[in-house]
Amino acid sequence: MYVQGAVGSATIHLNGFPVEAFVLEKPGGVRVEVDHDDWLRLRLSEGRRVPLRLPGRSDAWVTIARVTEIPPFALLELR
């Protein structure tokens, strides 16, 4: 499980692909803001279970609980 409260911009791996993101770790999950074009390239959707790797950590399986698309960004709630 992730340490709560970590915030920052980093390269993460979502479903095995590197993505630049702004990350906010919070109780019960992770909120990630990614470029909308990157989100479309990933071809993922709400409800999918995918591996997430944050810098310096091993993969953790998360569910894409909610996606809010506001081009040029996509906001992902991961649990």
Secondary structure, DSSP 8 states (H G I E B T S, - for coil): ---TT-EEEEEEEETTEEEEEEEEEETTEEEEEEEHHHHHHHT--TT-EEEEE-TTS--EEEEEEEEEEETTEEEEEE-
